[in-house]
Amino acid sequence: MHKPPVIARTLTTGYAVAVIASLVAFLLRWPLSPLIGREFPFFTFFLATLVAAYSGGLRAGLLATALGAIGAAYFLMDPVSSFWVAAPADRTRLVLFLGIGSLISGFAESGLRAKERAMRGERRYLQSLESISDAFAQLDRDWRYTYVNARAAEISGMTVAAMVGRTMWDLFPALRGTEMEARARAAMSDGKPAHFEFYFPPFDRWFEQRLYPSDAGLAIFSADITERRRAEEENRRLLAILEATPDLVTTAAADGSVRYLNREARRVLGYEGDAHPADYQLLDGQPQWAARVVREDGIPGVVRDGYWRGETAIRARDGREVPVDQVIIRHSGGEGRDAFISTIARDITRQKEVEDRLRRGEARFRTLAEAVPQIIWAAAPDGRITFINGRWTELTGLSLEETNDLEAAKKVIHPDDAGRVFARWAEALANGTPHEVEWRFRDRRDGSYRWFLTRAVPARDEAGILTEWFGTATDIDDQKRIEERLRTSEERLLFTARATRVTMFQQDTDLRYSWLTNPLRGYRQEEIVGRTDEEIRHTIDDVPALVGAKRRALETGRGTRLEVSNREGGEVEYHQLTIEPMRDDSGAVVGLLGASIDVTERHRAEAESRRLAAIVEATPDFVTVARMDGRLVYLNRAGRRMLGIPDDAEAGTLTRQRLSPGWVYERTQRDWLPAALRDGSAAGEGAVLASDGREIPVSFVMLVHRGPSGEPEYLSTVARDIAGRKRDEEELRKRERDFRALADNAPALVARFDRDLRHLFVNRRVEAATGLPASAFVGRSNREMGVPEDLHAPGDERLRRVFETGEVQTLEFTYPSPEGPRHFHSWFGPELGGAGEVESAICITRDVTEQKQLENELRRRNEELAEADRRKDDFLATLAHELRNPLAPVRMAVEVLKARGPADPALIQARAIIERQVRHMARLLDDLLDVSRITRGKLELRRQPVTLAAVLDAALETSRPLVEAGGHDLVLDVPPGPVHLDADPVRLAQVFSNLVNNAAKYTERGGRIALSASADGDSVTVSVRDSGIGIDPEMMPRLFEMFAQAKPALERSQGGLGIGLSLVHGIVQLHGGSIEARSDGPGRGSEFLVRLPITPAAPPPARDADHGGGRTAPRCRILVADDNDDAARTMAMMLGILGHEVRTAADGEEAVRSAAEFRPEVIFLDIGMPRVNGYQAAERIRAQEWGRGMVVVALTGWGQEEDRRRAKAAGFDHHLVKPVSPETLVRLLAEVKGSR
């Protein structure tokens, strides 16, 4: 898990740092007294105050300031060895030092507190991101990962550390040129979120991607939807097979309501275009004799064996009775779902024509009327009842004659319904139109009133004259009661439809809920918050297992993931639950964070897949699925029986060529297979080859199934034995309308529109959300439905674009709700007709409120961190500038003493001490700024082809004085041949010089340091091993953190700020490498291993001629401008010693005047000068004709990249950072003279 650093400060540590820093500052300042006197008593103590304040905050900084003031007053100010400060100037300096030290301490304290607050907020935010089941990653503007959660690392197969800091394109080069790259770059450039589904071939996975751009970069949410897509693909294959079969395939609920009719069933029954008609009942619509067969033989057989076959009949929508050879299969619902049945029927009309004619007539009608549970009746054109079945008499006790008696009939009809019933019946008689009414009459058995639905239709002769009325009355009392219960639950369903699919919660260590969003169905927030799981009325199946998983997470500190089932209202929902421990700043577990996502649809898709597979296995037709090379992967039971192949024979041993006669296989390869590849399917008549050599004539449909890449993967064939009726049948129709999309179980609002923007279809979630049935939408537009203009106008505009361009459109909008504003995302897509025109459009709307909230929170956190980071950088840059300014004259004074001072051994030793300490302080400042750049991702590498030997030589050149000073034995072992790297040679040399310097510092005098390298494949490993103080195992986990130091370092004078290893770690990672530390413990030495990638050999970059080999350069006229008089004078003295003609200026205005009079060849300008600063002075000089050819050099304490860019824009030719070495000056002046 990626965690933010924990800032832990204690007074003891802060005070210890303050004391040690003050002591080091005094040891640095004391040797300088003979050289610079007592004019600058405090400048080394500023660094002590900085280190103490940055490490320990306000109190530590104030302590360091006080110690510095005491030490300077006692040892460095007159009178010495007294705390009395006699000189007014010294008292002023003392007061200024105390004031500035207090300001530095205050700024550092506020910075540390701001960073602590930001880090605590970031920790909770990151823990929330770690708890969600989706993958999440944050990229900066250079496409580098700045954060990935554990789920993202798990999906990618990498560790978090391996991903952070590297670009998305380096880690996943296969994303180049894909939709993901196009969408990501568009989001980054346009600043607009994106949402799409994306297939990634290297992982063979589908992902639902949500991209949210911001000023800091790009946030990516990725949900793995592979299983859903695979289930949908399998469903499409199975449905395509069922649609192609010439048999009538039906699925229905246990109550007989139809769920699905295949294409042939719709054609025969007259339900074309509607795959699940609501008014078709599987059993009630059957003829009497067929119903009796099914009830007496079929249903017991299905209950007993799960399978029954027999001859029955079905009734089409237009009233036709179709005799069929029918198979009925019972499917167990499983997993808490209701059982359902499927039927496979074959039309045997021709065999039953004689029986059909015999069953017609009045006898059939009366027999059927007496058998059905409804009330069946007939009436004359004037409304007089001529026939009514016994069900009426059984319920009311009225005979046919009494029924026609109006007064007698009124006695059984509910008083509230009588007037309405007779009025509607009179209206139907007058108009000759169908009659339908719901009403209640008294049941004589118990005296209660029951609801009935009466329907009557007029019968007319060929001349159109009404001859008779036929009607039914159906008992709908139970249905009415169910509808009443459904209405009471619609409010809960409406809330569920609006809510997000993600539930998030937090629990304390007692597992008591402290907050909750979007509770699962059946729960209310006020019932949960403040209680434990044991105290809540649960509908989750296994509460003890859930509580046990949470307790294990608290005890072990490790997250877990599990699935739970929730039973509420007779339905089962499945949720994937992710639980992660929540920790405080010390790392202790203080509670749990959890997130739950609804995976019910995935379970249902898998169950649907199994049901469809069972139907295909039970069909009497021959069904095969083969790879494109012809080898079979599946052969159903009917196919095995048709060909005489044993059930236990492996399908993989068979091929299409082996099962086809030669002429059929040749025709397939020449005609049918190319047609199927072109059109998706092909049909025809051919033959299959049985195991005994017989050719069995068949009619078949061949389907091509394509994979995610669009390439064909499988070929399925549905074939029927047509030997017995080949001469009597006509060719089946090849094309039907597209199968209507099944959307009722989608976790979104789904609607289909025609070109006039009228509804063609809405799913159940739309009905639940609006409280209106689907029939209220169909045929009407949103405007006609009374939707306000501001709500439907944007969606209507997107729909028009879909119909005009055929392109997908999206829309995000906000809708007010009692819980606050909800955010929604709508997707509008085209549905194409046979000619490729846009025939209709689909709209899918999802609630994205939670994603919006996460996006806003992420943006706010990024802004807070950016502001804290900016303040820290400004503080470090200002401090570095102020500390470099006094170092510059000290450095130049040492050089002057080296050139002109006496050869006294004591003075030579003192100069060497001062020179080393000045370099050490400058290096500490550079390291501190470099670490800051690395943490912000702004350290730029200047890569070039370089050899490892050249890098190590440069590193040892820097480190050798420290190694020799310690009397250590340095052993080298490098490969004899060149090892080529693509690297920044300066930064890489900085890595190895830091490691060697550390080895020299932390090894007792006379120790051994070994530097070795070995190449292995495409990488090289460099080892720096020493015999020094070793590393405590407790220090290992935070060895590479900023300001981390081993405890023994406090006892050594060479101890630095503790940023060297952090800097080394950052530079190595930027080079795509890694670093590892090893030690057997304190006193047993240590080893650092740096691994770097090797590149193919490349020609080394051209090197400039060395102009700085000597300590002299051709004579120049030079102007030095600096408001620090000591810095200007020591610089002029040094340049004069080197043989140049030098003048000085104390501010920018004087510098411009002197340049006009003196006309120097080179001008060294400080930036922060009074009256006119360095930038303004450079611009004024460049504006003059005489100043355009001068070389203007910025010599300043400001060393950030932004400072260099600003200097270049102002007209500077070079930018040098104080303190500058004489060698650098000589080399620069030689280049100037050489270019003229």
C-alpha angles and dihedrals in degrees: 000000000000108000131184115240115269114232108213118177129180129184091232094056092043093051091046091053090047093053095045093045091050091049092050091047090052092049089052094047100044097068090052095061096088090051106041101018121214099310093104104034096152110041096099090045090063088068090051090052090048094051093045094046094046091048102039107014131227100342095046091047092050090049091052090047091050093047090048092050092048094047094047093046093049102039108020107035130068124290091042119214091028133094091220113103108208105180117077090218090054091049089051091050090049093052091046091049092050091047096046091044090052091049091049090049092048093048091047092049092050090046093050092047092049090049092048091052092047092047092049090050091045091050092055091044092049091047088055090051090048090053097057118092094226122088113251130190135172120210128190124225090274090057093251119144110246094172139009127175124228093260091057091050090048093053093047093048091233137106122256090243091054092054104040112090095020126099124253090238093053093050096040109026089165088073090071112110094009131119088257092062093046093048093044094049091045091051092047093049099038097037091226124131119244132206124188145131117254136187116215110198098198089061094032086223138127119225134192103221127202116184122194116183124204139167089271095053136271133327116206126197113191124187118190105232097165095117091049092049092047091049090049090049091050090048090051091052094049092044090050089054092048091047090052097050115101092220125094108255120189134173121195141172121254090265091058098254109143120243100176142009120188122226096269091047091051091049095048096041095043098244098120113165094019115087095183111029112193095212097056118097118193099217106016091060094056125103117261097256092045092048089050092050091049094046097043100036110008102048095045089048092050092046091048102039104011088237135071134172129191147125115282137140137242131206120234124219091258091054098261116144112224117196112218143181096233135198117195120195127186117215121200111232094219126189093047096306125129119262118248138189134228129201130202112196132182119206110245096171094134092054092050103042092107093048091047093056091048092053095053123097140053096314092060092048095050094044091050091046092055093046101052121081092233126087108257120197144164130204140191119250089265092056099257110144111243099173137016127168128239093260089076093051091045092055102036106021090229121134124215092266093048090049090060089052103095096206093048091049092050090059092067098039118089109258092233092055105039098084093045094047095051093043093052091046091050090050092051091049091050096048100033090229128138114279126221129167139154115223144151132238133176120268105221091208096070104000094244125133116244129196118241132181112219121198126179130178128191120242116215134190126234090279091056094250115145108246105167146354122235121193147167134204115206124196106241098163093114091045091053091052091049091049090053091053091046092054091056091055097045092089091059091046090050091054091047091052091054097043126088120256092238121087117195128188144167128215131186125228090279088056090246113150112244097177139359138186127199100357119213119270110285095030131096124207094231090054093055111036111091094019137092126235091259091056095051126088097245130202091180110114101229110028095164090057090049093049091046092054091051093049091050090052089053093047099044099033089228125121124237140197127212142156122242131187121222120202114198128151093000093301130107123223124189121213131186107221123201117194124189129177116246115221135196125227091280092055096251118142108249101169146319136283118202140182129192128197126191111245095169092115091056091053091047092048090052091048091047089052091055092047093051090047089052090051092051090048091051098046114109090225126097109257126182135171118199138176118248089259088064100253114134122238097176138023118175127226095260090052092052091050093046092052097037094243118151117249092237094054114114114246089213091071091063130078134195089244092055092050095047131072113242096256092049094049091048092050090046093054093043103041119001101044094049089047091051092048090050099042103023094247143034134192135197147124125275140125142266127218117239122213090255091055098259119142110227113198113227142172112225147183118213119202130191117215116201128203129230091279092056094249118130112257108165139024118207125192129196112194134178129203104245099173095112099046106019092118094048102049130079124219111282117246109267103205134045134166118289116275110264112249114257103225107148093103096046115121091234144058108275127190136166123212135194125221090274089058091248120143117259096173142358126189128234093265089062089052090048093047095049102030089231127117120244090251089066090062104040112100094011132096125225089256091053089048089061096249109161115260095241091056102045101032097075092047092047090052091053090049091053090052090052091053092044100044105019088228129131115258131194135200134189120197141161125236123193118237136172088259093052134274115333122206121219135189120207125197119200118195135174127245111206128217128220093279093049095258122135102262099173141347133235123215120197117185123191132183107244098172094121093050090051091051091050090049093051092046091049091051092050093049092049091051092050093049092046091052092048090047092049092052091050092050092049090050094048093046092050092046092048090051093050093047095045093054095066090040092059098065090041090054092047092045089055090051091049090051091049090052100040107012125108119268093245109149092221092052091045089053092047091050090050091050092050092046093051094047093048090051089047092052092047091050091050090054092047092049092049092053092043091054089050090053092049093051088053094044091240100116105114121209119215097211123196137152108281137158124241090234091059091050093049091047090054091048094050091047087061097041102038096087091056092046092049092045089058093048092236127161109238114202121191126200114170132155113274094228127063118275109206122215135181098220149121100267094202095051093042091050086051089057096054095039089054091050093047091045090052090049090051093046097049098041121087116246113286094025130145126253120187122196113188138161134197131183120221117180110301096352140059127214120210117196127200108190127177139178093227138120095306128215128282111237089233089060095053099084093055100031093114096044120111114271091007112146134169114247095246088061090074089065094053126082091216094062111128133193094290095247101106097088091042088055091047091050092050095048093047091051091050087057090054092253138113138229129212131187124210132183136157090218141278114342094013101093130246140245131209119200119200117191119196133176117253120225129203115272114279132177111270116249118266112266124219119240112271107254095168103060094112135042094244136070134184112287115273138181105241134185118201117196120187132139088216100086093199091053093048094046096047090046091050091047091052093048090046091053087053088057103257130135105243137187128180136215129195100211143009096268092052089047091058091049093047091048090053092051102034097036093207123197092220129029123195108200128188112216104216101058128141126253094010118022125217095262092053093045091052091050092050092049092048089050091063122082092231092051100055095082097045121106107237117196126191109222105184148134090241107097108161122122089247089055090053093049092048091050092052091049090052092056104265117148096201138017120211125182120219131280095044122188122236089238090061091050092049092049092048094048091047090054090050093052092042092055094052 
